[in-house]
Amino acid sequence: MVALLVSLKLRLMSNSLHRSTSRMVMMLIGGLYALLAIATGAGAMVALRLADASLADDASVLGFAAVTLGWTLLPLLVFGVDETLDPAVFALLPVDASRLMPGLLLAGLIGLPGVATAVVALSSVLTWSRGGGVAGVVAHMGAALVAAVLGIATCLLLSRTLTSGFARLLRTRRFRDAAAGLIALLAASAGLTVNAVMSRAESAGFDQLRGLVHTAAVVAGWTPFGLPWSVPGSLATGQPLLAVVRLLLSLGVVGALWLGWRRQLDISLCSPIDGGGDGTAVRAGHGVIDRLYPPTAAGAIAGRCLRY
Amino acid sequence: MRPDATAGPAAGGSAPALSLRGLTKSFGTKVAVDRLDLDVAAGRMFGLVGPNGAGKTTTLSMATGLLRPDAGTATVLGRDVWADPAAAKALMGVLPDGLRVFDRLSGRELLTYTGRLRGVPEQDMVQRVDALLSALGLADDAATLVVDYSAGMRKKIGLACALVHAPRLVLLDEPLEAVDPVSGEVIRAILRDYVAGGGTVVLSSHVMELVEHLCDDVAVVADGRVVAAGSVEQVAGGQSLQQRFLDLIGVRAVDEGTLAWLRSSSR
Protein backbone atom coordinates (compact mmCIF):
# COMPACT_ATOMS: atom_id res chain seq x y z
CA MET A 1 0.00 0.00 0.00
CA VAL A 2 2.85 2.38 0.88
CA ALA A 3 4.65 1.73 -2.41
CA LEU A 4 1.37 2.04 -4.30
CA LEU A 5 0.53 5.43 -2.79
CA VAL A 6 4.03 6.74 -3.34
CA SER A 7 4.01 5.66 -6.98
CA LEU A 8 0.55 7.21 -7.36
CA LYS A 9 1.81 10.51 -5.97
CA LEU A 10 4.83 10.47 -8.30
CA ARG A 11 2.63 9.68 -11.29
CA LEU A 12 0.21 12.52 -10.41
CA MET A 13 3.09 14.96 -10.03
CA SER A 14 4.79 14.01 -13.26
CA ASN A 15 1.48 14.13 -15.18
CA SER A 16 0.64 17.57 -13.92
CA LEU A 17 4.14 18.76 -14.79
CA HIS A 18 3.97 17.37 -18.30
CA ARG A 19 0.54 18.89 -18.80
CA SER A 20 1.61 22.49 -18.53
CA THR A 21 4.87 24.23 -19.34
CA SER A 22 4.27 26.93 -16.73
CA ARG A 23 4.13 24.31 -13.97
CA MET A 24 7.35 22.82 -15.29
CA VAL A 25 9.04 26.22 -15.21
CA MET A 26 7.73 26.86 -11.70
CA MET A 27 9.02 23.47 -10.65
CA LEU A 28 12.47 24.27 -12.05
CA ILE A 29 12.60 27.65 -10.31
CA GLY A 30 11.31 26.03 -7.14
CA GLY A 31 13.98 23.36 -7.55
CA LEU A 32 16.70 26.00 -7.69
CA TYR A 33 15.35 27.62 -4.54
CA ALA A 34 15.17 24.22 -2.86
CA LEU A 35 18.79 23.50 -3.81
CA LEU A 36 19.80 26.87 -2.40
CA ALA A 37 17.86 26.16 0.79
CA ILE A 38 19.44 22.72 1.09
CA ALA A 39 22.95 24.12 0.52
CA THR A 40 22.42 26.90 3.07
CA GLY A 41 20.65 24.75 5.63
CA ALA A 42 22.89 21.71 5.41
CA GLY A 43 25.96 23.95 5.22
CA ALA A 44 24.88 25.71 8.41
CA MET A 45 24.26 22.39 10.14
CA VAL A 46 27.73 21.15 9.19
CA ALA A 47 29.29 24.46 10.26
CA LEU A 48 27.54 24.19 13.64
CA ARG A 49 29.58 21.02 14.17
CA LEU A 50 32.45 23.40 14.98
CA ALA A 51 30.42 25.59 17.36
CA ASP A 52 30.14 24.77 21.05
CA ALA A 53 27.20 22.56 22.04
CA SER A 54 25.13 25.33 23.61
CA LEU A 55 25.27 27.57 20.53
CA ALA A 56 24.61 24.64 18.17
CA ASP A 57 21.63 23.67 20.32
CA ASP A 58 20.11 27.15 20.33
CA ALA A 59 20.64 27.76 16.63
CA SER A 60 19.33 24.39 15.44
CA VAL A 61 16.30 24.47 17.75
CA LEU A 62 15.34 27.97 16.60
CA GLY A 63 15.93 27.17 12.93
CA PHE A 64 14.03 23.90 12.90
CA ALA A 65 11.21 25.27 15.07
CA ALA A 66 10.75 27.97 12.41
CA VAL A 67 10.73 25.30 9.67
CA THR A 68 8.14 23.26 11.60
CA LEU A 69 6.02 26.36 12.13
CA GLY A 70 6.27 26.95 8.40
CA TRP A 71 5.00 23.43 7.69
CA THR A 72 2.08 24.17 9.98
CA LEU A 73 1.10 27.58 8.71
CA LEU A 74 2.10 27.76 5.05
CA PRO A 75 -0.20 25.00 3.79
CA LEU A 76 -3.05 26.63 5.70
CA LEU A 77 -2.43 30.10 4.37
CA VAL A 78 -0.92 29.70 0.94
CA PHE A 79 -1.45 26.33 -0.62
CA GLY A 80 -4.85 25.45 0.78
CA VAL A 81 -5.49 21.74 0.64
CA ASP A 82 -2.91 19.53 -1.03
CA GLU A 83 -5.05 18.31 -3.85
CA THR A 84 -2.83 15.64 -5.32
CA LEU A 85 -3.83 13.04 -2.72
CA ASP A 86 -7.07 14.41 -1.30
CA PRO A 87 -8.43 11.69 1.04
CA ALA A 88 -11.91 12.15 -0.43
CA VAL A 89 -10.80 10.38 -3.61
CA PHE A 90 -10.23 7.19 -1.62
CA ALA A 91 -13.81 7.22 -0.34
CA LEU A 92 -15.07 4.62 -2.82
CA LEU A 93 -12.21 2.25 -2.19
CA PRO A 94 -12.10 -0.52 0.41
CA VAL A 95 -9.43 1.16 2.54
CA ASP A 96 -9.52 2.60 6.03
CA ALA A 97 -7.39 5.34 7.52
CA SER A 98 -4.85 3.05 9.20
CA ARG A 99 -3.94 1.43 5.88
CA LEU A 100 -3.62 4.73 4.04
CA MET A 101 -1.73 6.75 6.62
CA PRO A 102 1.86 5.46 6.29
CA GLY A 103 1.71 5.82 2.50
CA LEU A 104 0.05 9.22 2.59
CA LEU A 105 2.60 10.46 5.11
CA LEU A 106 5.52 9.30 3.01
CA ALA A 107 3.90 10.76 -0.10
CA GLY A 108 3.74 14.07 1.74
CA LEU A 109 7.52 14.03 1.84
CA ILE A 110 7.65 13.86 -1.95
CA GLY A 111 7.97 17.31 -3.39
CA LEU A 112 10.45 20.14 -3.02
CA PRO A 113 9.64 21.28 0.56
CA GLY A 114 9.61 17.70 1.81
CA VAL A 115 12.93 16.77 0.23
CA ALA A 116 14.61 19.99 1.34
CA THR A 117 13.37 19.61 4.91
CA ALA A 118 14.42 15.98 5.07
CA VAL A 119 17.93 16.59 3.75
CA VAL A 120 18.61 19.53 6.07
CA ALA A 121 17.08 17.70 9.05
CA LEU A 122 19.22 14.63 8.42
CA SER A 123 22.33 16.79 8.06
CA SER A 124 21.85 17.71 11.73
CA VAL A 125 23.24 14.25 12.49
CA LEU A 126 26.62 15.67 11.46
CA THR A 127 26.18 18.66 13.79
CA TRP A 128 25.98 16.29 16.70
CA SER A 129 28.83 13.96 15.70
CA ARG A 130 30.59 14.89 18.92
CA GLY A 131 31.07 13.59 22.43
CA GLY A 132 33.80 11.56 24.04
CA GLY A 133 34.84 8.22 22.59
CA VAL A 134 33.19 6.11 19.89
CA ALA A 135 30.24 5.26 22.15
CA GLY A 136 29.65 8.91 22.90
CA VAL A 137 29.72 9.92 19.24
CA VAL A 138 27.38 7.08 18.28
CA ALA A 139 24.98 8.02 21.09
CA HIS A 140 24.92 11.67 20.02
CA MET A 141 24.47 10.88 16.33
CA GLY A 142 21.82 8.29 17.13
CA ALA A 143 19.89 10.79 19.23
CA ALA A 144 20.16 13.34 16.42
CA LEU A 145 18.91 10.80 13.88
CA VAL A 146 15.93 9.81 16.02
CA ALA A 147 15.20 13.48 16.69
CA ALA A 148 15.39 14.33 12.97
CA VAL A 149 12.98 11.52 12.06
CA LEU A 150 10.57 12.58 14.80
CA GLY A 151 10.93 16.20 13.73
CA ILE A 152 10.17 15.42 10.07
CA ALA A 153 7.19 13.33 11.16
CA THR A 154 5.97 16.24 13.30
CA CYS A 155 6.23 18.60 10.30
CA LEU A 156 4.27 16.29 8.03
CA LEU A 157 1.65 15.35 10.63
CA LEU A 158 1.08 18.96 11.68
CA SER A 159 0.47 20.03 8.10
CA ARG A 160 -1.77 16.99 7.38
CA THR A 161 -3.81 17.20 10.56
CA LEU A 162 -4.41 20.91 10.32
CA THR A 163 -5.18 20.98 6.61
CA SER A 164 -7.64 18.11 6.87
CA GLY A 165 -9.07 19.53 10.08
CA PHE A 166 -9.67 22.85 8.43
CA ALA A 167 -10.30 21.43 4.94
CA ARG A 168 -13.92 22.45 4.93
CA LEU A 169 -13.07 25.94 6.13
CA LEU A 170 -10.14 26.23 3.70
CA ARG A 171 -12.36 25.56 0.71
CA THR A 172 -14.50 28.59 1.42
CA ARG A 173 -13.66 31.74 -0.46
CA ARG A 174 -14.16 33.93 2.58
CA PHE A 175 -11.30 32.13 4.35
CA ARG A 176 -8.98 32.49 1.36
CA ASP A 177 -9.65 36.23 1.34
CA ALA A 178 -8.94 36.43 5.07
CA ALA A 179 -5.75 34.35 4.62
CA ALA A 180 -4.47 36.69 1.92
CA GLY A 181 -5.01 39.62 4.27
CA LEU A 182 -3.29 37.79 7.12
CA ILE A 183 -0.25 36.97 4.96
CA ALA A 184 0.10 40.63 3.95
CA LEU A 185 -0.13 41.60 7.63
CA LEU A 186 2.45 38.97 8.63
CA ALA A 187 4.84 40.02 5.88
CA ALA A 188 4.56 43.66 6.89
CA SER A 189 5.00 42.94 10.59
CA ALA A 190 7.94 40.60 9.88
CA GLY A 191 9.71 43.49 8.20
CA LEU A 192 9.02 45.75 11.15
CA THR A 193 10.19 43.10 13.62
CA VAL A 194 13.45 42.59 11.75
CA ASN A 195 14.00 46.36 11.76
CA ALA A 196 13.28 46.61 15.47
CA VAL A 197 15.55 43.69 16.31
CA MET A 198 18.38 45.06 14.15
CA SER A 199 18.23 48.49 15.72
CA ARG A 200 18.18 46.94 19.18
CA ALA A 201 21.05 44.63 18.24
CA GLU A 202 23.22 47.57 17.19
CA SER A 203 22.91 49.11 20.61
CA ALA A 204 23.09 45.84 22.54
CA GLY A 205 26.32 43.97 23.16
CA PHE A 206 27.05 40.49 21.88
CA ASP A 207 26.42 38.88 25.27
CA GLN A 208 23.02 40.49 25.56
CA LEU A 209 22.12 39.26 22.07
CA ARG A 210 23.37 35.76 22.81
CA GLY A 211 21.22 35.73 25.96
CA LEU A 212 18.17 36.75 23.94
CA VAL A 213 18.75 33.96 21.41
CA HIS A 214 19.18 31.45 24.22
CA THR A 215 15.91 32.49 25.89
CA ALA A 216 14.08 32.25 22.58
CA ALA A 217 15.57 28.78 21.94
CA VAL A 218 14.59 27.54 25.42
CA VAL A 219 11.01 28.72 24.90
CA ALA A 220 10.83 27.27 21.36
CA GLY A 221 12.36 24.01 22.62
CA TRP A 222 9.37 23.38 24.85
CA THR A 223 6.75 23.98 22.16
CA PRO A 224 5.62 21.11 19.90
CA PHE A 225 7.49 22.85 17.07
CA GLY A 226 10.89 22.76 18.74
CA LEU A 227 10.53 19.76 21.04
CA PRO A 228 12.03 17.00 18.85
CA TRP A 229 14.85 19.23 17.60
CA SER A 230 16.01 20.00 21.15
CA VAL A 231 16.71 16.36 22.05
CA PRO A 232 20.32 16.03 20.77
CA GLY A 233 21.25 19.46 22.16
CA SER A 234 20.12 18.50 25.66
CA LEU A 235 22.26 15.38 25.44
CA ALA A 236 25.29 17.30 24.15
CA THR A 237 25.03 19.96 26.86
CA GLY A 238 25.24 17.22 29.48
CA GLN A 239 21.57 16.82 30.37
CA PRO A 240 20.76 13.22 29.36
CA LEU A 241 17.71 13.06 31.63
CA LEU A 242 16.26 16.19 30.03
CA ALA A 243 16.94 14.67 26.60
CA VAL A 244 14.94 11.57 27.55
CA VAL A 245 12.04 13.71 28.82
CA ARG A 246 12.02 15.73 25.59
CA LEU A 247 12.22 12.56 23.50
CA LEU A 248 9.21 11.07 25.29
CA LEU A 249 7.27 14.32 24.95
CA SER A 250 7.99 14.52 21.20
CA LEU A 251 6.90 10.91 20.84
CA GLY A 252 3.70 11.91 22.62
CA VAL A 253 3.16 14.82 20.23
CA VAL A 254 3.69 12.58 17.19
CA GLY A 255 1.32 9.97 18.66
CA ALA A 256 -1.39 12.52 19.41
CA LEU A 257 -1.13 14.04 15.93
CA TRP A 258 -1.26 10.54 14.41
CA LEU A 259 -4.48 9.73 16.27
CA GLY A 260 -6.03 13.07 15.42
CA TRP A 261 -5.20 12.65 11.75
CA ARG A 262 -6.59 9.09 11.74
CA ARG A 263 -9.86 10.33 13.17
CA GLN A 264 -10.19 13.02 10.54
CA LEU A 265 -9.26 10.62 7.74
CA ASP A 266 -11.86 8.11 8.87
CA ILE A 267 -14.47 10.84 8.82
CA SER A 268 -13.51 12.15 5.39
CA LEU A 269 -13.39 8.60 3.97
CA CYS A 270 -17.03 8.12 4.98
CA SER A 271 -18.41 11.56 4.23
CA PRO A 272 -16.49 12.90 1.24
CA ILE A 273 -19.47 14.88 0.02
CA ASP A 274 -20.21 18.07 1.85
CA GLY A 275 -23.63 17.88 3.40
CA GLY A 276 -25.33 19.68 0.55
CA GLY A 277 -25.80 22.82 2.64
CA ASP A 278 -27.32 22.80 6.08
CA GLY A 279 -30.60 24.20 4.90
CA THR A 280 -29.80 27.80 5.71
CA ALA A 281 -30.78 29.57 2.56
CA VAL A 282 -29.26 32.93 1.80
CA ARG A 283 -31.62 35.59 3.01
CA ALA A 284 -33.71 36.51 0.04
CA GLY A 285 -34.01 40.23 0.59
CA HIS A 286 -30.64 41.99 0.51
CA GLY A 287 -32.86 45.02 0.73
CA VAL A 288 -30.28 47.69 1.42
CA ILE A 289 -27.85 46.59 -1.28
CA ASP A 290 -30.61 46.13 -3.80
CA ARG A 291 -31.91 49.63 -3.21
CA LEU A 292 -28.41 51.14 -3.28
CA TYR A 293 -27.99 50.71 -7.01
CA PRO A 294 -30.35 51.44 -9.88
CA PRO A 295 -32.07 48.39 -11.42
CA THR A 296 -29.83 48.29 -14.49
CA ALA A 297 -27.25 45.77 -15.65
CA ALA A 298 -24.42 47.90 -14.26
CA GLY A 299 -26.33 48.31 -11.02
CA ALA A 300 -26.72 44.54 -10.73
CA ILE A 301 -22.97 44.03 -11.19
CA ALA A 302 -22.12 46.71 -8.65
CA GLY A 303 -24.57 45.19 -6.20
CA ARG A 304 -23.06 41.76 -6.68
CA CYS A 305 -19.53 43.05 -6.06
CA LEU A 306 -20.65 44.70 -2.85
CA ARG A 307 -22.52 41.62 -1.66
CA TYR A 308 -19.49 39.34 -1.71
CA MET B 1 -16.73 -7.79 -17.13
CA ARG B 2 -18.73 -10.57 -15.53
CA PRO B 3 -18.74 -11.05 -11.78
CA ASP B 4 -16.47 -13.68 -10.27
CA ALA B 5 -17.36 -17.23 -11.23
CA THR B 6 -18.10 -18.08 -7.60
CA ALA B 7 -20.79 -15.45 -7.53
CA GLY B 8 -23.55 -17.26 -9.39
CA PRO B 9 -27.16 -16.35 -8.72
CA ALA B 10 -27.47 -19.31 -6.36
CA ALA B 11 -24.63 -18.14 -4.11
CA GLY B 12 -26.73 -15.50 -2.39
CA GLY B 13 -29.87 -17.65 -2.43
CA SER B 14 -32.90 -15.50 -1.83
CA ALA B 15 -30.99 -13.04 0.37
CA PRO B 16 -31.21 -9.51 -1.05
CA ALA B 17 -28.07 -8.03 -2.56
CA LEU B 18 -28.91 -4.68 -1.01
CA SER B 19 -31.18 -4.11 1.94
CA LEU B 20 -31.98 -0.73 3.44
CA ARG B 21 -33.88 -0.47 6.73
CA GLY B 22 -35.21 2.74 8.23
CA LEU B 23 -32.55 4.91 6.57
CA THR B 24 -32.91 8.52 7.68
CA LYS B 25 -30.86 11.60 6.87
CA SER B 26 -31.60 15.23 7.55
CA PHE B 27 -29.69 18.30 6.44
CA GLY B 28 -30.52 20.93 9.03
CA THR B 29 -34.28 21.02 9.24
CA LYS B 30 -34.80 19.41 5.84
CA VAL B 31 -35.40 15.65 6.00
CA ALA B 32 -33.80 14.33 2.80
CA VAL B 33 -34.43 10.62 3.41
CA ASP B 34 -37.16 9.58 5.83
CA ARG B 35 -37.13 6.05 7.32
CA LEU B 36 -36.61 4.49 3.90
CA ASP B 37 -36.89 0.69 3.46
CA LEU B 38 -35.76 -1.02 0.28
CA ASP B 39 -34.74 -4.52 -0.83
CA VAL B 40 -32.93 -5.31 -4.04
CA ALA B 41 -32.96 -8.99 -5.01
CA ALA B 42 -29.70 -10.51 -6.22
CA GLY B 43 -29.31 -10.91 -9.98
CA ARG B 44 -31.74 -8.11 -10.87
CA MET B 45 -31.49 -4.81 -12.68
CA PHE B 46 -33.02 -2.35 -10.26
CA GLY B 47 -34.09 1.19 -11.11
CA LEU B 48 -34.48 3.96 -8.57
CA VAL B 49 -36.60 6.79 -9.90
CA GLY B 50 -37.92 9.98 -8.40
CA PRO B 51 -38.16 13.71 -9.00
CA ASN B 52 -35.28 16.11 -8.30
CA GLY B 53 -34.62 16.36 -4.58
CA ALA B 54 -36.48 13.13 -3.78
CA GLY B 55 -33.45 11.71 -1.99
CA LYS B 56 -32.12 9.27 -4.62
CA THR B 57 -28.52 10.40 -4.45
CA THR B 58 -28.64 10.72 -0.65
CA THR B 59 -30.00 7.17 -0.41
CA LEU B 60 -27.33 5.78 -2.73
CA SER B 61 -24.62 7.66 -0.82
CA MET B 62 -25.75 6.12 2.46
CA ALA B 63 -25.90 2.65 0.89
CA THR B 64 -22.36 2.96 -0.48
CA GLY B 65 -20.59 4.27 2.62
CA LEU B 66 -20.23 7.83 1.37
CA LEU B 67 -22.66 9.49 3.78
CA ARG B 68 -23.32 8.36 7.33
CA PRO B 69 -27.06 8.00 7.96
CA ASP B 70 -28.67 9.61 11.02
CA ALA B 71 -30.52 6.35 11.65
CA GLY B 72 -31.17 2.99 10.00
CA THR B 73 -28.98 0.32 8.43
CA ALA B 74 -27.69 -0.51 4.98
CA THR B 75 -26.72 -4.13 4.29
CA VAL B 76 -24.74 -5.09 1.20
CA LEU B 77 -24.53 -8.80 0.35
CA GLY B 78 -25.16 -9.60 4.01
CA ARG B 79 -22.64 -7.11 5.38
CA ASP B 80 -23.55 -4.04 7.42
CA VAL B 81 -22.11 -1.07 5.51
CA TRP B 82 -21.72 1.20 8.54
CA ALA B 83 -20.30 -1.47 10.86
CA ASP B 84 -17.27 -1.86 8.58
CA PRO B 85 -17.36 0.59 5.64
CA ALA B 86 -14.06 -0.61 4.14
CA ALA B 87 -15.18 -4.25 3.98
CA ALA B 88 -18.54 -3.31 2.48
CA LYS B 89 -16.90 -1.06 -0.11
CA ALA B 90 -14.79 -4.02 -1.26
CA LEU B 91 -17.97 -5.88 -2.26
CA MET B 92 -19.53 -3.28 -4.51
CA GLY B 93 -18.72 -1.05 -7.42
CA VAL B 94 -20.01 2.50 -7.32
CA LEU B 95 -20.44 5.21 -9.94
CA PRO B 96 -21.16 8.26 -7.79
CA ASP B 97 -22.54 11.56 -8.95
CA GLY B 98 -19.76 14.12 -9.06
CA LEU B 99 -17.27 12.69 -6.60
CA ARG B 100 -13.64 13.66 -7.10
CA VAL B 101 -11.30 11.18 -8.77
CA PHE B 102 -7.57 11.34 -9.47
CA ASP B 103 -8.16 13.47 -12.55
CA ARG B 104 -4.45 14.11 -13.16
CA LEU B 105 -4.12 10.50 -14.27
CA SER B 106 -4.79 9.26 -17.79
CA GLY B 107 -7.82 7.03 -18.27
CA ARG B 108 -5.67 3.93 -18.37
CA GLU B 109 -3.67 4.97 -15.29
CA LEU B 110 -6.83 5.81 -13.32
CA LEU B 111 -8.31 2.42 -14.11
CA THR B 112 -5.07 0.59 -13.31
CA TYR B 113 -4.52 2.40 -9.99
CA THR B 114 -8.15 1.86 -9.01
CA GLY B 115 -7.68 -1.84 -9.74
CA ARG B 116 -4.48 -1.96 -7.70
CA LEU B 117 -6.03 -0.12 -4.75
CA ARG B 118 -8.90 -2.61 -4.93
CA GLY B 119 -6.53 -5.57 -4.94
CA VAL B 120 -7.06 -6.81 -8.50
CA PRO B 121 -4.38 -9.43 -9.23
CA GLU B 122 -1.60 -7.82 -11.29
CA GLN B 123 -1.62 -10.63 -13.88
CA ASP B 124 -5.29 -9.89 -14.70
CA MET B 125 -4.87 -6.16 -14.74
CA VAL B 126 -3.76 -5.43 -18.31
CA GLN B 127 -6.40 -7.72 -19.79
CA ARG B 128 -9.21 -6.23 -17.67
CA VAL B 129 -8.17 -2.64 -18.28
CA ASP B 130 -7.87 -3.21 -22.04
CA ALA B 131 -11.24 -4.97 -22.15
CA LEU B 132 -13.03 -2.20 -20.26
CA LEU B 133 -11.39 0.63 -22.21
CA SER B 134 -12.21 -0.88 -25.58
CA ALA B 135 -15.74 -1.95 -24.56
CA LEU B 136 -16.55 1.59 -23.45
CA GLY B 137 -14.93 3.18 -26.50
CA LEU B 138 -12.19 4.87 -24.50
CA ALA B 139 -9.25 3.00 -26.08
CA ASP B 140 -8.30 5.99 -28.25
CA ASP B 141 -8.34 8.34 -25.25
CA ALA B 142 -6.62 5.97 -22.83
CA ALA B 143 -3.55 8.23 -22.67
CA THR B 144 -5.53 11.46 -22.20
CA LEU B 145 -5.71 12.87 -18.68
CA VAL B 146 -9.13 12.40 -17.09
CA VAL B 147 -9.23 16.12 -16.29
CA ASP B 148 -9.46 16.73 -20.05
CA TYR B 149 -12.32 14.25 -20.53
CA SER B 150 -15.84 15.36 -21.46
CA ALA B 151 -18.74 14.74 -19.06
CA GLY B 152 -19.79 11.61 -20.94
CA MET B 153 -16.25 10.21 -21.01
CA ARG B 154 -15.97 10.83 -17.26
CA LYS B 155 -19.16 8.78 -16.77
CA LYS B 156 -17.67 5.98 -18.84
CA ILE B 157 -14.31 5.89 -17.06
CA GLY B 158 -16.21 6.05 -13.75
CA LEU B 159 -18.24 3.05 -14.82
CA ALA B 160 -15.08 1.20 -15.82
CA CYS B 161 -13.62 1.93 -12.35
CA ALA B 162 -16.79 0.57 -10.74
CA LEU B 163 -16.45 -2.69 -12.69
CA VAL B 164 -12.69 -3.32 -12.69
CA HIS B 165 -12.70 -5.47 -9.54
CA ALA B 166 -15.64 -7.59 -10.81
CA PRO B 167 -18.00 -6.85 -7.91
CA ARG B 168 -21.29 -8.72 -7.46
CA LEU B 169 -23.21 -5.50 -6.93
CA VAL B 170 -22.86 -2.15 -8.65
CA LEU B 171 -24.65 1.05 -7.72
CA LEU B 172 -24.77 3.67 -10.44
CA ASP B 173 -26.01 7.23 -10.05
CA GLU B 174 -27.39 8.46 -13.38
CA PRO B 175 -25.12 6.15 -15.42
CA LEU B 176 -26.42 7.28 -18.81
CA GLU B 177 -26.56 11.00 -18.23
CA ALA B 178 -24.43 12.99 -20.69
CA VAL B 179 -23.48 9.80 -22.53
CA ASP B 180 -23.95 9.74 -26.31
CA PRO B 181 -26.52 7.31 -27.78
CA VAL B 182 -23.94 4.85 -29.10
CA SER B 183 -22.09 4.63 -25.78
CA GLY B 184 -25.45 4.49 -24.01
CA GLU B 185 -26.37 1.39 -25.96
CA VAL B 186 -22.96 -0.14 -25.18
CA ILE B 187 -23.42 0.58 -21.45
CA ARG B 188 -26.90 -0.95 -21.51
CA ALA B 189 -25.50 -4.06 -23.19
CA ILE B 190 -22.67 -4.31 -20.63
CA LEU B 191 -25.12 -3.99 -17.75
CA ARG B 192 -27.51 -6.58 -19.24
CA ASP B 193 -24.63 -9.00 -19.72
CA TYR B 194 -23.47 -8.32 -16.17
CA VAL B 195 -26.91 -9.11 -14.73
CA ALA B 196 -27.20 -12.21 -16.93
CA GLY B 197 -23.97 -13.37 -15.31
CA GLY B 198 -25.48 -13.12 -11.85
CA GLY B 199 -24.52 -9.57 -10.92
CA THR B 200 -26.91 -7.03 -9.41
CA VAL B 201 -27.29 -3.48 -10.70
CA VAL B 202 -28.92 -0.59 -8.86
CA LEU B 203 -29.21 2.55 -10.95
CA SER B 204 -30.91 5.87 -10.47
CA SER B 205 -32.42 7.80 -13.32
CA HIS B 206 -34.87 10.51 -14.29
CA VAL B 207 -35.57 8.84 -17.62
CA MET B 208 -38.64 6.60 -17.29
CA GLU B 209 -38.32 5.04 -20.75
CA LEU B 210 -34.80 3.94 -19.90
CA VAL B 211 -35.85 2.33 -16.62
CA GLU B 212 -38.92 0.76 -18.24
CA HIS B 213 -36.88 -0.93 -20.95
CA LEU B 214 -33.72 -1.75 -19.03
CA CYS B 215 -34.76 -2.64 -15.50
CA ASP B 216 -36.46 -5.70 -14.01
CA ASP B 217 -37.51 -3.98 -10.79
CA VAL B 218 -38.16 -0.39 -9.92
CA ALA B 219 -38.76 1.75 -6.85
CA VAL B 220 -40.30 5.20 -6.95
CA VAL B 221 -38.92 7.56 -4.33
CA ALA B 222 -40.56 10.84 -3.37
CA ASP B 223 -39.89 13.09 -0.38
CA GLY B 224 -37.36 10.62 0.99
CA ARG B 225 -39.69 7.62 1.07
CA VAL B 226 -40.44 4.70 -1.24
CA VAL B 227 -43.94 5.25 -2.62
CA ALA B 228 -44.00 2.19 -4.89
CA ALA B 229 -41.69 -0.77 -5.44
CA GLY B 230 -41.80 -4.05 -7.33
CA SER B 231 -41.27 -5.38 -10.81
CA VAL B 232 -41.63 -2.80 -13.57
CA GLU B 233 -44.92 -4.44 -14.69
CA GLN B 234 -46.32 -4.36 -11.15
CA VAL B 235 -45.43 -0.74 -10.53
CA ALA B 236 -46.56 0.43 -13.97
CA GLY B 237 -49.86 -1.48 -13.55
CA GLY B 238 -50.76 -1.53 -17.23
CA GLN B 239 -49.92 2.14 -17.82
CA SER B 240 -46.67 3.50 -19.14
CA LEU B 241 -44.17 3.93 -16.32
CA GLN B 242 -44.00 7.63 -17.12
CA GLN B 243 -47.77 8.07 -16.62
CA ARG B 244 -47.78 5.94 -13.48
CA PHE B 245 -44.85 7.97 -12.12
CA LEU B 246 -46.63 11.25 -12.73
CA ASP B 247 -49.75 9.87 -11.00
CA LEU B 248 -47.72 8.73 -8.00
CA ILE B 249 -45.79 11.95 -7.61
CA GLY B 250 -48.72 14.22 -8.32
CA VAL B 251 -48.09 16.62 -11.15
CA ARG B 252 -47.88 20.28 -10.38
CA ALA B 253 -49.25 21.93 -13.49
CA VAL B 254 -47.70 25.24 -14.44
CA ASP B 255 -50.27 27.95 -13.79
CA GLU B 256 -51.63 29.43 -16.97
CA GLY B 257 -50.19 32.91 -17.21
CA THR B 258 -47.22 32.73 -14.78
CA LEU B 259 -44.80 32.13 -17.60
CA ALA B 260 -46.78 33.97 -20.23
CA TRP B 261 -43.98 36.47 -20.62
CA LEU B 262 -41.83 33.67 -22.03
CA ARG B 263 -43.91 33.66 -25.19
CA SER B 264 -42.15 35.67 -27.81
CA SER B 265 -45.35 37.53 -28.75
CA SER B 266 -45.62 39.22 -25.36
CA ARG B 267 -42.68 41.48 -25.89
HADDOCK unambig.tbl for C-alpha pairs under 7 A between the chains (distance, minus, plus):
assign (segid A and resid 12 and name CA) (segid B and resid 104 and name CA) 5.63 0.50 0.50
assign (segid A and resid 12 and name CA) (segid B and resid 105 and name CA) 6.14 0.50 0.50
assign (segid A and resid 15 and name CA) (segid B and resid 104 and name CA) 6.26 0.50 0.50
assign (segid A and resid 15 and name CA) (segid B and resid 105 and name CA) 6.73 0.50 0.50
assign (segid A and resid 16 and name CA) (segid B and resid 104 and name CA) 6.20 0.50 0.50
assign (segid A and resid 89 and name CA) (segid B and resid 100 and name CA) 5.57 0.50 0.50
assign (segid A and resid 89 and name CA) (segid B and resid 101 and name CA) 5.24 0.50 0.50
assign (segid A and resid 89 and name CA) (segid B and resid 102 and name CA) 6.76 0.50 0.50
assign (segid A and resid 91 and name CA) (segid B and resid 66 and name CA) 6.68 0.50 0.50
assign (segid A and resid 92 and name CA) (segid B and resid 89 and name CA) 6.56 0.50 0.50
assign (segid A and resid 93 and name CA) (segid B and resid 89 and name CA) 6.10 0.50 0.50
assign (segid A and resid 93 and name CA) (segid B and resid 90 and name CA) 6.84 0.50 0.50
assign (segid A and resid 93 and name CA) (segid B and resid 118 and name CA) 6.48 0.50 0.50
assign (segid A and resid 94 and name CA) (segid B and resid 86 and name CA) 4.22 0.50 0.50
assign (segid A and resid 94 and name CA) (segid B and resid 87 and name CA) 6.01 0.50 0.50
assign (segid A and resid 94 and name CA) (segid B and resid 89 and name CA) 4.85 0.50 0.50
assign (segid A and resid 94 and name CA) (segid B and resid 90 and name CA) 4.71 0.50 0.50
assign (segid A and resid 94 and name CA) (segid B and resid 118 and name CA) 6.57 0.50 0.50
assign (segid A and resid 95 and name CA) (segid B and resid 86 and name CA) 5.21 0.50 0.50
assign (segid A and resid 96 and name CA) (segid B and resid 86 and name CA) 5.87 0.50 0.50
assign (segid A and resid 270 and name CA) (segid B and resid 65 and name CA) 5.75 0.50 0.50
assign (segid A and resid 270 and name CA) (segid B and resid 66 and name CA) 4.84 0.50 0.50
assign (segid A and resid 270 and name CA) (segid B and resid 67 and name CA) 5.92 0.50 0.50
assign (segid A and resid 270 and name CA) (segid B and resid 68 and name CA) 6.72 0.50 0.50
assign (segid A and resid 271 and name CA) (segid B and resid 66 and name CA) 5.04 0.50 0.50
assign (segid A and resid 271 and name CA) (segid B and resid 67 and name CA) 4.74 0.50 0.50
assign (segid A and resid 271 and name CA) (segid B and resid 68 and name CA) 6.64 0.50 0.50
assign (segid A and resid 272 and name CA) (segid B and resid 66 and name CA) 6.31 0.50 0.50
assign (segid A and resid 275 and name CA) (segid B and resid 27 and name CA) 6.80 0.50 0.50
assign (segid A and resid 278 and name CA) (segid B and resid 27 and name CA) 5.10 0.50 0.50
assign (segid A and resid 278 and name CA) (segid B and resid 28 and name CA) 4.73 0.50 0.50
assign (segid A and resid 279 and name CA) (segid B and resid 27 and name CA) 6.17 0.50 0.50
assign (segid A and resid 279 and name CA) (segid B and resid 28 and name CA) 5.26 0.50 0.50
assign (segid A and resid 279 and name CA) (segid B and resid 29 and name CA) 6.51 0.50 0.50
assign (segid A and resid 279 and name CA) (segid B and resid 30 and name CA) 6.43 0.50 0.50
